Amino acid sequence: AQTVTQSQPEMSVQEAETVTLSCTYDTSESDYYLFWYKQPPSRQMILVIRQEAYKQQNATENRFSVNFQKAAKSFSLKISDSQLGDAAMYFCAYRSANQAGTALIFGKGTTLSVSS
Amino acid sequence: SAVISQKPSRDICQRGTSLTIQCQVDSQVTMMFWYRQQPGQSLTLIATANQGSEATYESGFVIDKFPISRPNLTFSTLTVSNMSPEDSSIYLCSARGGRTSGPDYEQYFGPGTRLTVT
């Protein structure tokens, strides 16, 4: 079975600084998707960024980028120029691409606080 | 993107009673899921709601405790039956796949239902 591990329960960063959230996963599959979701205090889950395992190029969405290391099964999220609105719980998630009906598997999450 | 609404947003219930949570998606979707989340914790998949057939439950979750319906491609309900304080949690509906919900690999979430059992 696939597992997702986030080893940082809490992280903090100052406004305008850069922070990296770590995620590792375990799978025997070669084709899958990886995601980072953000959950602010409002509870609404927001998709931040996604990565297809077959793509070597790291995904980027504005201030958010990932470092995808397939061999190491690592998928970290870098947030540049941090803003107060980035404060939230961040979840790393995995989904198999081999089975159409599979759901997301989540890590335990990292709570990010941003200070001014 | 798909917009998902849930009702109720929160409820306080007596032990031994049941609560049905409704999930409505603004467009037809292929897959619908129900998750449980303790405050400050990760999401645990309860089941996949299958349109026109019985839901597929994850280990540790059973139909008698969490009956699920999905009568069409935009609506699902989750019932928490014979509740105990251990059922106090946030229940989230999620959906994926469909003509207007973006690429199949995008999965969207409702705002959640916060349930407290006393």
HADDOCK unambig.tbl for C-alpha pairs under 7 A between the chains (distance, minus, plus):
assign (segid A and resid 43 and name CA) (segid B and resid 111 and name CA) 6.04 0.50 0.50
assign (segid A and resid 43 and name CA) (segid B and resid 112 and name CA) 6.98 0.50 0.50
assign (segid A and resid 44 and name CA) (segid B and resid 110 and name CA) 6.77 0.50 0.50
assign (segid A and resid 44 and name CA) (segid B and resid 111 and name CA) 4.88 0.50 0.50
assign (segid A and resid 45 and name CA) (segid B and resid 109 and name CA) 5.89 0.50 0.50
assign (segid A and resid 101 and name CA) (segid B and resid 31 and name CA) 6.99 0.50 0.50
assign (segid A and resid 106 and name CA) (segid B and resid 42 and name CA) 6.70 0.50 0.50
assign (segid A and resid 106 and name CA) (segid B and resid 43 and name CA) 6.39 0.50 0.50
assign (segid A and resid 107 and name CA) (segid B and resid 42 and name CA) 6.55 0.50 0.50
assign (segid A and resid 108 and name CA) (segid B and resid 41 and name CA) 6.32 0.50 0.50
assign (segid A and resid 108 and name CA) (segid B and resid 42 and name CA) 4.69 0.50 0.50
assign (segid A and resid 109 and name CA) (segid B and resid 42 and name CA) 6.12 0.50 0.50
